Amino acid sequence: MSNIYRKILGTFFIISNTIFCTFAKSEPAPDWVLNWQSVYPDSEYVAQKGIGKKAEQAKNDALANISFYFNSKVSAVRESNYNSLQNTTDNGKKIKVKEVSTLETTRNTTVTSQTELYGVEYTEPYYNKKDKTWHCVAFILRKTIWDKNEPALRSARDTFKGFYDKSNESSDRFEKIRYLTMAREHGMDFIDKYSECQFFSEKLTGAAYGTDMQLLSSLSSLIQEQKNKCRVFIDVNKDSGKQVYSAVAQVLSENGFTVTKDRSSSTHTAKCFVNLENSLQDKIYIYSPSIEISIFDKNTTSYTYSKDCGRFKVFTEANGEKKSFEAISKVLQETFENDFNSALGVKNN
């Protein structure tokens, strides 16, 4: 067959195929293309649509959209749950809770992994000839992912309630406060898990764990209630300008405890032992000051603190005492609050 006949035959096939495609009846679009929200109602599904020049691009875009939707919605629910907690003690001091991460307002094709978004399914990508784009919907059945996430929520609940139960078993008031504080700290993980499950099913989550959320919300007031029952008398063996007394009193007061100057009305004593150890060598005084603090009631020592405060040389005892108290005051300011908070179960930043 000559080249001219091959060209004629090829042209014929091209024209025939064009005519067939033009006049052939187009396949009807699936229902989800026309209205995907009605096919995947929000009451049963989490779903988002994606578009791309290729089928795979449409699928990835759908996953990116559902990931962004999921993260933004869960973040909003989590923030709302944080705000619903009683975030101040009776003395008005803010409670340090985990900061809610802020979402970036710009969306790109970087997506949350499918491991985190368990149970993601996709429609078969559909090509729209009119706008020459591929369409796809990514969707998750809410009940399926709620069932997947619920065991983690239950575990977080059991952890924080475990500390709450220990507080009820303890007779030491400081220990009660420590366990209640640890329950509140671990409760932040419970809020995270609760918020995720709540997003997928508010009804199921509320029915199963609503009372636990109420308990978590009450912990701050329960902690302050215990602190109000502690009246602390500060007993300092040596001081200079009330430097030691003031440093200890400030930390106790800022943490919601009552500091009293009446020993007889106190429930606890904060005994502060200042040691101004020194030696004389060749007419030079060598000082090695230290501070020890113990808080106790009639039966139990609840807290102990001990710090060495450096070593230095001076020519006079008066100067040695002055520098010793300055060193002790500095150590207290730098370490006492964090150490005391840690003993109470508060996580320091």
C-alpha positions as CSV (number, residue, x, y, z in Angstrom):
1,M,0.0,0.0,0.0
2,S,1.4,3.3,-1.1
3,N,2.1,6.2,1.4
4,I,-0.8,8.3,0.0
5,Y,-3.3,5.5,0.7
6,R,-2.0,5.1,4.3
7,K,-2.4,8.9,4.9
8,I,-6.0,8.8,3.5
9,L,-6.9,5.8,5.6
10,G,-5.4,7.5,8.8
11,T,-7.3,10.7,8.1
12,F,-10.5,8.7,7.7
13,F,-10.1,7.0,11.1
14,I,-9.3,10.3,12.8
15,I,-12.4,12.0,11.3
16,S,-14.6,9.0,12.1
17,N,-13.4,8.9,15.8
18,T,-14.0,12.6,16.1
19,I,-17.6,12.4,14.8
20,F,-18.3,9.4,17.0
21,C,-17.1,11.2,20.2
22,T,-19.0,14.3,19.3
23,F,-22.4,12.6,18.7
24,A,-22.1,9.6,21.0
25,K,-24.3,9.8,24.1
26,S,-22.2,10.8,27.2
27,E,-22.3,8.5,30.2
28,P,-24.3,10.2,33.0
29,A,-22.3,11.6,35.9
30,P,-22.6,9.8,39.2
31,D,-24.8,11.4,41.9
32,W,-21.9,12.5,44.0
33,V,-20.6,14.7,41.1
34,L,-23.8,16.6,41.1
35,N,-24.2,17.0,44.9
36,W,-21.7,15.1,47.0
37,Q,-23.0,16.6,50.3
38,S,-26.3,14.8,49.8
39,V,-24.7,11.5,48.9
40,Y,-22.3,11.8,52.0
41,P,-24.4,13.7,54.5
42,D,-22.5,15.3,57.4
43,S,-24.5,13.4,60.0
44,E,-22.9,10.1,58.9
45,Y,-19.7,11.1,57.0
46,V,-16.8,13.4,57.0
47,A,-16.3,14.1,53.3
48,Q,-14.5,16.6,51.0
49,K,-14.2,16.9,47.3
50,G,-11.0,17.2,45.2
51,I,-10.3,18.4,41.7
52,G,-7.3,17.9,39.4
53,K,-6.0,17.7,35.9
54,K,-5.3,14.0,36.5
55,A,-7.2,11.4,38.4
56,E,-4.4,11.0,41.0
57,Q,-4.3,14.8,41.5
58,A,-8.0,14.9,42.2
59,K,-7.6,12.1,44.7
60,N,-4.7,13.8,46.5
61,D,-6.6,17.1,46.5
62,A,-9.6,15.4,48.1
63,L,-7.3,13.9,50.8
64,A,-5.7,17.3,51.4
65,N,-9.1,18.9,51.8
66,I,-10.5,16.3,54.2
67,S,-7.2,16.5,56.2
68,F,-7.4,20.2,56.5
69,Y,-11.1,20.0,57.4
70,F,-10.5,17.4,60.0
71,N,-7.6,19.3,61.7
72,S,-9.3,22.6,61.7
73,K,-12.6,21.3,63.1
74,V,-10.9,19.1,65.8
75,S,-8.8,22.1,66.8
76,A,-11.9,24.3,67.2
77,V,-13.6,21.6,69.3
78,R,-10.5,21.1,71.4
79,E,-10.1,24.9,72.0
80,S,-13.8,25.0,73.1
81,N,-13.2,22.2,75.5
82,Y,-10.2,23.9,77.0
83,N,-12.1,27.1,77.5
84,S,-14.9,25.2,79.2
85,L,-12.6,24.1,82.0
86,Q,-12.4,26.1,85.2
87,N,-9.1,27.8,84.2
88,T,-8.6,29.8,87.4
89,T,-8.1,28.9,91.0
90,D,-10.0,30.7,93.8
91,N,-7.2,33.2,94.3
92,G,-7.3,34.1,90.6
93,K,-4.1,32.5,89.4
94,K,-4.2,31.1,85.9
95,I,-3.7,27.4,85.5
96,K,-1.1,26.4,83.0
97,V,-2.7,24.1,80.5
98,K,-1.4,22.8,77.2
99,E,-1.5,25.4,74.5
100,V,-3.8,24.7,71.6
101,S,-1.8,24.5,68.4
102,T,-2.8,27.1,65.8
103,L,-3.5,26.0,62.3
104,E,-1.9,27.7,59.4
105,T,-4.5,29.6,57.4
106,T,-2.9,28.6,54.1
107,R,-3.6,25.2,52.7
108,N,-1.3,23.3,50.5
109,T,-1.0,19.7,49.2
110,T,0.9,18.5,52.3
111,V,-1.6,16.2,53.9
112,T,-2.2,14.4,57.1
113,S,-1.2,10.7,56.8
114,Q,-3.8,8.1,56.2
115,T,-2.7,6.4,59.4
116,E,-4.0,9.4,61.4
117,L,-7.1,9.6,59.2
118,Y,-8.1,6.0,59.6
119,G,-10.7,4.6,57.3
120,V,-10.5,7.1,54.4
121,E,-12.3,5.9,51.2
122,Y,-12.6,7.4,47.8
123,T,-15.1,7.5,45.0
124,E,-13.9,6.4,41.6
125,P,-12.4,9.5,40.0
126,Y,-14.7,11.0,37.4
127,Y,-13.6,13.0,34.3
128,N,-15.7,16.0,33.5
129,K,-15.4,16.6,29.7
130,K,-16.9,20.1,30.0
131,D,-14.2,21.6,32.2
132,K,-11.6,19.0,31.4
133,T,-11.0,18.1,35.1
134,W,-11.1,15.0,37.2
135,H,-13.3,14.9,40.3
136,C,-13.0,12.7,43.4
137,V,-14.5,12.6,46.9
138,A,-12.7,11.4,50.0
139,F,-15.0,10.3,52.8
140,I,-14.9,8.6,56.2
141,L,-17.8,6.9,58.0
142,R,-18.0,8.7,61.3
143,K,-19.0,5.6,63.3
144,T,-16.1,3.6,61.9
145,I,-13.4,6.1,63.0
146,W,-15.1,6.8,66.3
147,D,-14.9,3.0,67.1
148,K,-11.2,3.2,66.1
149,N,-10.4,6.2,68.3
150,E,-12.5,5.3,71.3
151,P,-10.0,2.9,73.0
152,A,-7.4,5.7,73.1
153,L,-10.0,7.9,74.7
154,R,-10.8,5.3,77.3
155,S,-7.1,4.8,78.1
156,A,-6.6,8.6,78.6
157,R,-9.7,8.6,80.8
158,D,-8.5,5.7,82.9
159,T,-5.1,7.5,83.4
160,F,-6.4,10.8,84.8
161,K,-9.1,9.1,86.8
162,G,-6.5,6.8,88.3
163,F,-4.8,9.8,89.9
164,Y,-8.1,11.2,91.0
165,D,-8.9,7.9,92.8
166,K,-5.5,8.0,94.5
167,S,-6.3,11.5,95.9
168,N,-9.4,10.1,97.5
169,E,-7.4,7.3,99.1
170,S,-4.8,9.6,100.6
171,S,-5.1,11.2,104.1
172,D,-2.1,13.6,103.5
173,R,-3.5,16.9,102.2
174,F,-0.4,17.8,100.2
175,E,-0.5,14.3,98.6
176,K,-4.2,14.8,97.8
177,I,-3.3,18.1,96.1
178,R,-0.4,16.4,94.2
179,Y,-2.7,13.6,92.9
180,L,-5.5,16.0,91.9
181,T,-3.0,18.2,90.1
182,M,-1.5,15.2,88.3
183,A,-5.0,14.1,87.3
184,R,-5.6,17.6,85.8
185,E,-2.3,17.5,84.0
186,H,-3.1,14.1,82.5
187,G,-6.6,15.3,81.8
188,M,-5.2,17.5,79.0
189,D,-4.5,14.3,77.0
190,F,-8.0,13.2,77.7
191,I,-9.3,16.4,76.3
192,D,-7.4,15.9,73.1
193,K,-8.8,12.4,72.6
194,Y,-12.3,13.5,73.7
195,S,-12.3,16.3,71.1
196,E,-11.4,13.9,68.3
197,C,-14.1,11.5,69.2
198,Q,-16.6,14.3,69.8
199,F,-16.0,15.6,66.3
200,F,-16.9,12.3,64.8
201,S,-19.9,11.7,67.1
202,E,-20.9,14.1,69.8
203,K,-23.8,11.9,70.9
204,L,-21.6,8.7,71.4
205,T,-18.8,10.7,73.1
206,G,-21.1,12.6,75.4
207,A,-23.0,9.4,76.4
208,A,-19.9,7.4,77.2
209,Y,-17.5,10.1,78.6
210,G,-19.6,13.2,79.4
211,T,-19.4,12.6,83.2
212,D,-15.7,12.2,83.0
213,M,-15.4,15.6,81.3
214,Q,-17.5,17.1,84.1
215,L,-15.1,15.6,86.6
216,L,-12.1,17.0,84.8
217,S,-13.7,20.4,84.8
218,S,-14.2,20.3,88.6
219,L,-10.6,19.4,89.4
220,S,-9.3,23.0,89.6
221,S,-11.9,23.8,92.3
222,L,-11.2,20.6,94.1
223,I,-7.5,21.4,94.2
224,Q,-8.1,24.9,95.6
225,E,-10.6,23.5,98.1
226,Q,-7.7,21.3,99.5
227,K,-5.3,24.3,99.5
228,N,-7.8,26.4,101.4
229,K,-7.6,23.9,104.2
230,C,-3.9,24.3,104.5
231,R,-2.8,27.2,106.7
232,V,1.0,27.4,106.7
233,F,3.2,28.9,109.4
234,I,6.7,29.8,108.2
235,D,9.4,29.2,110.8
236,V,12.8,30.6,109.9
237,N,15.8,30.1,112.2
238,K,17.9,32.9,110.7
239,D,16.9,35.7,108.3
240,S,18.1,39.1,107.1
241,G,15.4,41.6,106.1
242,K,12.9,38.8,105.9
243,Q,14.5,37.6,102.6
244,V,14.0,33.9,103.3
245,Y,10.5,34.4,104.8
246,S,9.4,36.6,101.9
247,A,10.7,34.2,99.2
248,V,8.9,31.2,100.8
249,A,5.7,33.1,101.5
250,Q,5.5,34.4,98.0
251,V,5.7,30.9,96.4
252,L,3.1,29.5,98.8
253,S,0.7,32.4,98.3
254,E,1.0,32.3,94.6
255,N,0.1,28.7,94.6
256,G,-3.1,29.2,96.5
257,F,-2.0,28.4,100.0
258,T,-2.8,30.5,103.1
259,V,0.3,31.8,104.9
260,T,-0.5,32.6,108.6
261,K,1.6,34.3,111.2
262,D,-0.3,32.6,114.0
263,R,1.3,29.2,114.7
264,S,-1.7,28.0,116.8
265,S,-4.1,28.4,113.9
266,S,-1.9,26.7,111.4
267,T,-2.3,23.2,109.9
268,H,1.2,23.0,108.5
269,T,4.6,24.4,109.3
270,A,7.2,25.4,106.7
271,K,10.5,25.1,108.7
272,C,13.3,26.9,107.0
273,F,16.8,26.1,108.3
274,V,19.5,28.6,107.2
275,N,23.0,27.3,107.6
276,L,25.8,29.9,107.5
277,E,28.6,27.5,107.8
278,N,32.0,29.2,107.8
279,S,35.6,28.7,108.7
280,L,38.5,31.1,109.4
281,Q,41.8,30.6,107.6
282,D,44.6,33.1,107.7
283,K,42.2,35.9,108.8
284,I,39.9,35.1,105.9
285,Y,36.4,33.8,106.4
286,I,35.2,31.0,104.0
287,Y,31.4,30.7,103.8
288,S,29.4,27.8,102.4
289,P,25.7,28.8,103.1
290,S,22.8,26.4,102.5
291,I,19.1,26.3,102.9
292,E,16.7,23.5,103.9
293,I,12.9,23.7,103.9
294,S,10.5,21.1,105.1
295,I,6.7,21.4,105.2
296,F,4.8,19.1,107.6
297,D,1.7,18.7,109.7
298,K,1.5,16.9,113.0
299,N,2.0,13.5,111.4
300,T,3.6,13.8,108.0
301,T,6.4,15.6,106.3
302,S,4.9,16.5,102.9
303,Y,7.7,18.3,101.2
304,T,11.5,18.8,101.6
305,Y,13.9,21.1,99.8
306,S,17.7,21.5,100.2
307,K,20.2,23.6,98.3
308,D,23.8,24.5,98.7
309,C,24.3,28.2,97.9
310,G,27.9,28.5,96.8
311,R,31.2,29.2,98.5
312,F,33.1,32.5,98.9
313,K,35.7,34.3,100.9
314,V,35.3,37.5,102.9
315,F,37.3,39.5,105.5
316,T,34.5,40.1,108.0
317,E,31.6,38.0,109.5
318,A,29.2,40.8,108.8
319,N,30.0,40.8,105.1
320,G,30.0,37.0,105.1
321,E,26.4,36.9,106.5
322,K,25.3,39.6,104.0
323,K,26.7,37.8,101.0
324,S,25.3,34.5,102.4
325,F,21.7,35.7,102.6
326,E,22.0,37.3,99.1
327,A,23.2,33.9,97.8
328,I,20.4,32.1,99.6
329,S,17.8,34.5,98.3
330,K,19.0,34.1,94.7
331,V,18.9,30.3,94.9
332,L,15.4,30.4,96.3
333,Q,14.2,32.8,93.5
334,E,15.8,30.6,90.8
335,T,14.8,27.1,92.0
336,F,12.3,27.0,94.9
337,E,9.1,27.7,92.9
338,N,9.8,25.1,90.2
339,D,10.8,22.5,92.8
340,F,7.7,23.1,94.9
341,N,5.5,23.0,91.8
342,S,7.1,19.8,90.7
343,A,6.4,18.3,94.1
344,L,2.7,19.3,93.7
345,G,2.5,17.6,90.3
346,V,2.6,20.7,88.2
347,K,4.6,20.5,85.0
348,N,7.1,23.4,84.8
349,N,7.7,25.0,81.4
